[in-house]
Amino acid sequence: MGSFRLLAADVGEHGSERAPAAVARIYHLHAFRAFAIISIVAVHALSFGVNIAPAEVMATPPLIAMNSAVQALFHGGTLYFALISGLLYPIALRAKGVRHFYSAKVGSVVAPYVFMTLLLEAFEWRAGRGLFLVEQSIWSYLAHAAAALVTGSGSFQFWYLPILFGLYLATPLIDRLLKDRSRLPFLILLIVAPLVVTRTGSTVSAQSFVYFLGAYSLGMLIGADYAAAAAAIRKRRGALLLTFFAASAALGGLFAADIDMAGPVSLRESAYYAQKISLGLFVLDLLRGRERQTRWLAPIATHSFPTYFMHVSVIAIAGRTFRAYFGQPDDVLEAFGLGLGLFAAGLGVSMLISMGMKRLLGKWARFLIGS
């Protein structure tokens, strides 16, 4: 993590007064959203390909190795979203004021979260039969939906949304730290805290908030003077790659030895944090100045947030439908092939739904599926 502290020092030399003017879009930052959602869809699709196999197949060494590799490579991709969300605030949103920031988030994040939770809580999957409306009273439905909104349990990936709302609420406080260079050590402490403060899986908790606050704070620090930060990142690409490979090797060793917790700290989550932050910064630099080569990422990026809301439901329906008609995968190749198919379905179908909704409803679609 030494390279991250040096990066903070480089940006701190310039301070937040030199932050770039508000912009509608910086292309490579937009493309980074595509990288983030591809990573997230990949881990869910490939994991489903493993977990849908019979228990005796899942227990075989090839399936165990595949699952470990998928987790080691793709788990924790939500950190990319936290990083880019924090980065964009000082670059494009700060100048519009806190009131505009919150009103925009209510429309494009909170409203679709409420809508999608209410929608998903109204249905249930019945084995071998498909989707059906939940048979319960309206009051029971509303109670379950309200609880799901608080806990982020409306869909598997929704746990991140209540944490994201907390990050939004903390934004003005982090911004104050950015504007006072004497408080930079406190900001660095937030950034490195996830190395010892472990997220609690896919549940809403104070520890998970601190974990993602680290990536969000780093993003805001980088965005405070993006020109200086981008130059600092480019100078340290070698250190970032070294950190990524070292963290990946550590994860491989931890999985091979079946080691995770050291007291209250998950060594795997600490390694994931170092791995994803270092790779995220490296990819951010890799995308910069490559608009023509990465143009294909633009549609994925444009529909990244609606895809986040919908992809798990698409993967689950496609996977269960596959199992009903073709059975369960019998070996690692079938599980991997199914995972790739579910990845294509999760990404492609979610994007098609998003495109259709936006064409049908225009700007109002963001209240239902995000933007």
C-alpha positions as CSV (number, residue, x, y, z in Angstrom):
1,M,0.0,0.0,0.0
2,G,3.0,2.3,0.0
3,S,2.3,3.4,-3.6
4,F,-1.2,4.6,-2.4
5,R,0.3,6.8,0.3
6,L,2.8,8.3,-2.2
7,L,-0.1,9.0,-4.5
8,A,-1.9,10.8,-1.7
9,A,1.1,12.9,-1.0
10,D,1.5,13.8,-4.6
11,V,-2.2,14.9,-4.9
12,G,-1.9,16.7,-1.5
13,E,0.9,18.9,-2.8
14,H,-1.6,20.5,-5.1
15,G,-4.6,20.5,-2.9
16,S,-8.3,20.6,-3.8
17,E,-8.3,24.2,-5.1
18,R,-6.9,23.0,-8.5
19,A,-9.7,20.4,-9.0
20,P,-10.8,20.3,-12.6
21,A,-13.9,22.2,-13.7
22,A,-17.2,20.2,-13.8
23,V,-17.6,18.1,-16.9
24,A,-20.4,16.2,-18.4
25,R,-18.2,13.1,-19.1
26,I,-14.6,12.2,-19.2
27,Y,-14.5,9.2,-21.6
28,H,-12.1,6.9,-19.8
29,L,-13.8,7.4,-16.5
30,H,-17.1,6.4,-18.3
31,A,-15.4,3.4,-19.7
32,F,-14.2,2.4,-16.3
33,R,-17.8,1.9,-15.3
34,A,-17.9,-0.8,-18.0
35,F,-14.9,-2.5,-16.5
36,A,-16.6,-2.4,-13.1
37,I,-19.9,-3.9,-14.2
38,I,-18.2,-6.6,-16.3
39,S,-16.3,-7.7,-13.2
40,I,-19.4,-7.8,-11.1
41,V,-21.5,-9.7,-13.6
42,A,-18.7,-12.2,-14.2
43,V,-18.3,-13.2,-10.6
44,H,-22.1,-13.8,-10.2
45,A,-22.5,-15.6,-13.5
46,L,-19.5,-17.9,-13.1
47,S,-20.3,-18.6,-9.4
48,F,-23.8,-19.6,-10.4
49,G,-22.3,-22.0,-13.0
50,V,-20.4,-23.7,-10.1
51,N,-23.2,-23.6,-7.5
52,I,-25.9,-25.0,-9.8
53,A,-23.8,-28.3,-10.1
54,P,-24.8,-31.3,-7.9
55,A,-23.1,-31.3,-4.5
56,E,-20.9,-34.2,-5.3
57,V,-19.6,-32.4,-8.5
58,M,-19.0,-29.2,-6.5
59,A,-16.9,-31.2,-4.1
60,T,-14.5,-32.3,-6.8
61,P,-11.0,-30.7,-7.0
62,P,-11.6,-29.1,-10.5
63,L,-14.8,-27.4,-9.4
64,I,-13.2,-26.3,-6.1
65,A,-10.3,-24.9,-8.1
66,M,-12.6,-23.1,-10.5
67,N,-14.6,-21.5,-7.7
68,S,-11.5,-20.4,-5.9
69,A,-10.1,-18.9,-9.1
70,V,-13.4,-17.0,-9.8
71,Q,-13.5,-15.6,-6.3
72,A,-9.8,-14.7,-6.4
73,L,-10.1,-12.8,-9.7
74,F,-13.5,-11.2,-9.5
75,H,-14.8,-11.0,-5.9
76,G,-14.8,-7.5,-4.6
77,G,-15.5,-5.8,-8.0
78,T,-18.0,-3.5,-6.2
79,L,-14.9,-1.7,-4.9
80,Y,-14.5,-0.4,-8.5
81,F,-17.9,1.3,-8.3
82,A,-17.1,2.9,-5.0
83,L,-13.8,4.1,-6.4
84,I,-15.3,5.7,-9.5
85,S,-18.3,7.2,-7.5
86,G,-15.9,9.0,-5.2
87,L,-13.7,10.1,-8.1
88,L,-16.5,11.7,-10.0
89,Y,-17.8,13.9,-7.2
90,P,-15.0,16.5,-7.1
91,I,-14.5,16.3,-10.9
92,A,-18.1,16.7,-12.1
93,L,-20.6,17.0,-9.2
94,R,-19.1,19.2,-6.4
95,A,-19.5,22.5,-8.4
96,K,-23.2,21.9,-8.7
97,G,-23.7,22.0,-5.0
98,V,-24.6,19.4,-2.3
99,R,-28.3,19.9,-2.8
100,H,-28.1,19.1,-6.5
101,F,-25.9,16.1,-5.7
102,Y,-28.5,14.6,-3.3
103,S,-31.5,15.4,-5.5
104,A,-29.8,13.7,-8.5
105,K,-29.0,10.6,-6.4
106,V,-32.5,10.4,-5.1
107,G,-33.8,10.3,-8.7
108,S,-31.2,8.0,-10.3
109,V,-30.2,5.7,-7.4
110,V,-32.7,5.7,-4.5
111,A,-35.9,5.8,-6.6
112,P,-34.9,2.8,-8.8
113,Y,-33.7,0.9,-5.7
114,V,-37.1,1.3,-4.1
115,F,-38.9,0.4,-7.3
116,M,-36.8,-2.7,-8.0
117,T,-37.0,-3.9,-4.4
118,L,-40.8,-3.5,-4.4
119,L,-41.0,-5.4,-7.8
120,L,-38.7,-8.3,-6.8
121,E,-40.4,-8.7,-3.4
122,A,-43.7,-9.3,-5.2
123,F,-42.4,-12.4,-7.0
124,E,-41.0,-15.8,-6.0
125,W,-39.5,-18.7,-7.9
126,R,-41.2,-22.0,-7.6
127,A,-39.0,-24.9,-8.5
128,G,-39.9,-26.4,-11.9
129,R,-42.8,-23.9,-12.4
130,G,-41.2,-20.5,-12.8
131,L,-42.0,-17.0,-11.4
132,F,-45.2,-16.4,-9.5
133,L,-46.7,-13.5,-7.5
134,V,-46.1,-14.0,-3.8
135,E,-49.2,-15.2,-2.0
136,Q,-49.5,-12.9,1.0
137,S,-51.5,-10.0,2.3
138,I,-50.6,-6.5,1.2
139,W,-49.5,-5.6,4.7
140,S,-47.2,-8.6,4.9
141,Y,-45.8,-7.7,1.5
142,L,-45.1,-4.1,2.5
143,A,-43.5,-5.2,5.8
144,H,-41.2,-7.6,3.9
145,A,-40.4,-5.0,1.3
146,A,-39.7,-2.3,4.0
147,A,-37.3,-4.7,5.7
148,A,-35.6,-5.5,2.4
149,L,-35.1,-1.8,1.7
150,V,-33.3,-1.4,5.0
151,T,-31.1,-4.5,4.7
152,G,-30.6,-4.5,1.0
153,S,-32.0,-8.0,0.7
154,G,-34.4,-7.5,-2.2
155,S,-31.9,-9.1,-4.5
156,F,-28.5,-10.7,-3.8
157,Q,-26.5,-7.7,-4.9
158,F,-28.7,-5.0,-3.3
159,W,-26.8,-5.1,-0.1
160,Y,-24.4,-2.5,-1.6
161,L,-27.1,0.1,-2.0
162,P,-27.7,1.0,1.7
163,I,-23.9,1.2,2.0
164,L,-23.7,3.5,-1.0
165,F,-26.4,5.8,0.5
166,G,-24.1,6.0,3.6
167,L,-21.2,7.0,1.3
168,Y,-23.3,9.7,-0.2
169,L,-24.2,11.0,3.3
170,A,-20.5,11.0,4.2
171,T,-19.4,12.9,1.0
172,P,-19.5,16.4,2.5
173,L,-17.5,15.3,5.5
174,I,-14.8,13.7,3.3
175,D,-14.9,16.8,1.1
176,R,-14.0,18.9,4.2
177,L,-11.0,16.7,4.8
178,L,-9.9,17.2,1.2
179,K,-10.0,21.0,1.5
180,D,-7.7,21.1,4.5
181,R,-4.3,19.7,3.9
182,S,-3.6,19.4,7.6
183,R,-6.4,16.7,7.7
184,L,-4.8,14.6,4.9
185,P,-3.5,12.0,7.4
186,F,-7.1,11.3,8.5
187,L,-8.1,10.8,4.9
188,I,-5.2,8.4,4.4
189,L,-6.3,6.5,7.5
190,L,-9.8,6.1,6.0
191,I,-8.2,4.8,2.8
192,V,-6.1,2.1,4.4
193,A,-8.6,1.1,7.2
194,P,-10.1,-1.7,5.0
195,L,-6.9,-3.6,5.3
196,V,-7.8,-4.3,9.0
197,V,-11.6,-3.6,9.0
198,T,-13.3,-6.5,7.3
199,R,-16.5,-6.3,5.4
200,T,-19.2,-8.7,6.6
201,G,-19.9,-10.5,3.3
202,S,-23.1,-9.4,1.5
203,T,-24.7,-7.8,4.4
204,V,-25.2,-4.2,5.6
205,S,-22.9,-3.4,8.6
206,A,-20.7,-0.7,10.0
207,Q,-17.6,-2.8,9.0
208,S,-18.8,-3.0,5.4
209,F,-19.4,0.7,5.3
210,V,-15.8,1.4,6.5
211,Y,-14.5,-1.1,3.9
212,F,-16.1,0.7,1.0
213,L,-15.6,4.1,2.5
214,G,-11.8,3.5,1.9
215,A,-12.2,3.1,-1.8
216,Y,-14.7,6.0,-2.0
217,S,-12.4,8.3,-0.1
218,L,-9.5,7.3,-2.4
219,G,-11.6,8.2,-5.4
220,M,-12.4,11.6,-4.0
221,L,-8.8,12.2,-3.2
222,I,-7.8,11.3,-6.8
223,G,-10.6,13.5,-8.2
224,A,-9.6,16.5,-6.1
225,D,-6.8,17.2,-8.6
226,Y,-7.2,14.6,-11.3
227,A,-4.4,15.8,-13.5
228,A,-1.8,15.4,-10.7
229,A,-3.3,12.1,-9.6
230,A,-3.3,10.7,-13.1
231,A,0.4,11.6,-13.5
232,A,1.2,10.0,-10.1
233,I,-0.7,6.8,-11.1
234,R,1.2,6.6,-14.4
235,K,4.5,7.0,-12.6
236,R,3.6,4.1,-10.3
237,R,2.1,1.6,-12.7
238,G,4.9,-0.9,-11.9
239,A,4.2,-0.6,-8.2
240,L,0.5,-1.1,-8.8
241,L,1.0,-4.2,-10.9
242,L,3.4,-5.6,-8.3
243,T,0.8,-5.0,-5.6
244,F,-1.9,-6.6,-7.7
245,F,0.2,-9.8,-8.4
246,A,1.4,-10.0,-4.7
247,A,-2.2,-9.7,-3.5
248,S,-3.4,-12.3,-6.0
249,A,-0.6,-14.7,-5.0
250,A,-1.6,-14.1,-1.4
251,L,-5.2,-14.9,-2.2
252,G,-4.1,-18.1,-4.0
253,G,-2.2,-19.2,-1.0
254,L,-5.0,-18.4,1.4
255,F,-7.5,-20.4,-0.7
256,A,-5.1,-23.3,-1.1
257,A,-4.5,-23.4,2.6
258,D,-8.2,-22.8,3.4
259,I,-7.2,-19.8,5.6
260,D,-9.4,-16.7,6.0
261,M,-9.8,-15.2,9.5
262,A,-7.0,-13.9,11.7
263,G,-9.0,-12.9,14.8
264,P,-11.6,-10.4,13.6
265,V,-9.8,-9.7,10.3
266,S,-10.4,-11.5,7.1
267,L,-7.0,-11.9,5.4
268,R,-8.8,-12.6,2.2
269,E,-10.8,-9.4,2.3
270,S,-7.7,-7.4,3.1
271,A,-6.0,-9.0,0.1
272,Y,-9.0,-8.4,-2.1
273,Y,-8.9,-4.7,-1.2
274,A,-5.2,-4.3,-2.1
275,Q,-5.8,-6.4,-5.3
276,K,-8.9,-4.5,-6.5
277,I,-7.6,-1.0,-5.7
278,S,-4.2,-1.6,-7.4
279,L,-5.8,-3.2,-10.5
280,G,-8.5,-0.5,-10.6
281,L,-5.9,2.3,-10.6
282,F,-3.9,0.5,-13.2
283,V,-6.9,0.0,-15.5
284,L,-7.9,3.6,-15.0
285,D,-4.5,4.6,-16.4
286,L,-4.7,2.0,-19.2
287,L,-8.0,3.4,-20.4
288,R,-6.8,7.0,-20.4
289,G,-6.1,8.2,-24.0
290,R,-7.5,5.0,-25.6
291,E,-10.9,6.2,-26.6
292,R,-10.8,4.7,-30.1
293,Q,-9.6,1.2,-28.9
294,T,-12.2,1.1,-26.1
295,R,-15.2,2.6,-27.8
296,W,-17.0,-0.8,-27.6
297,L,-17.2,-0.3,-23.8
298,A,-19.3,2.8,-24.1
299,P,-22.7,1.1,-24.4
300,I,-21.9,-1.2,-21.5
301,A,-20.9,1.8,-19.4
302,T,-24.0,3.7,-20.3
303,H,-26.2,0.9,-19.1
304,S,-24.0,-0.2,-16.2
305,F,-26.2,0.9,-13.3
306,P,-29.4,-0.6,-14.7
307,T,-27.4,-3.7,-15.4
308,Y,-26.3,-3.8,-11.7
309,F,-30.0,-3.7,-10.7
310,M,-31.1,-6.4,-13.1
311,H,-28.3,-8.9,-13.8
312,V,-28.7,-11.2,-10.8
313,S,-32.4,-11.7,-11.6
314,V,-31.6,-12.4,-15.3
315,I,-28.8,-14.9,-14.3
316,A,-31.0,-16.7,-11.8
317,I,-33.9,-17.1,-14.2
318,A,-31.6,-18.2,-17.1
319,G,-29.7,-20.6,-14.9
320,R,-32.8,-22.2,-13.3
321,T,-34.4,-22.4,-16.8
322,F,-31.3,-24.2,-18.1
323,R,-31.4,-26.6,-15.2
324,A,-35.1,-27.4,-15.8
325,Y,-34.5,-28.3,-19.4
326,F,-30.9,-29.6,-19.6
327,G,-30.1,-30.6,-16.1
328,Q,-27.1,-29.7,-14.0
329,P,-23.4,-29.5,-15.1
330,D,-21.5,-32.7,-14.6
331,D,-17.9,-31.4,-14.7
332,V,-15.8,-28.2,-14.7
333,L,-16.0,-27.6,-18.4
334,E,-19.8,-27.7,-18.4
335,A,-19.9,-25.5,-15.3
336,F,-17.5,-23.0,-16.9
337,G,-19.5,-23.0,-20.2
338,L,-22.7,-22.5,-18.3
339,G,-21.1,-19.6,-16.4
340,L,-20.0,-17.9,-19.7
341,G,-23.5,-18.3,-21.1
342,L,-25.0,-16.8,-18.0
343,F,-22.5,-14.0,-18.1
344,A,-23.6,-13.2,-21.7
345,A,-27.2,-13.4,-20.7
346,G,-26.8,-11.3,-17.5
347,L,-25.0,-8.5,-19.3
348,G,-26.8,-8.7,-22.7
349,V,-30.4,-9.1,-21.5
350,S,-30.0,-6.4,-18.8
351,M,-28.6,-4.0,-21.4
352,L,-31.5,-4.7,-23.8
353,I,-34.1,-4.1,-21.1
354,S,-32.3,-0.9,-20.2
355,M,-32.2,0.3,-23.8
356,G,-35.9,-0.6,-24.3
357,M,-37.0,1.2,-21.1
358,K,-34.9,4.3,-21.9
359,R,-36.4,4.4,-25.5
360,L,-39.9,3.9,-24.2
361,L,-39.8,6.3,-21.2
362,G,-36.9,8.6,-22.0
363,K,-35.4,10.4,-19.0
364,W,-38.2,9.0,-16.7
365,A,-36.6,5.6,-17.0
366,R,-33.9,6.5,-14.6
367,F,-36.5,6.6,-11.8
368,L,-37.2,2.9,-12.4
369,I,-33.9,1.3,-13.5
370,G,-31.3,3.9,-12.7
371,S,-28.9,5.7,-15.0
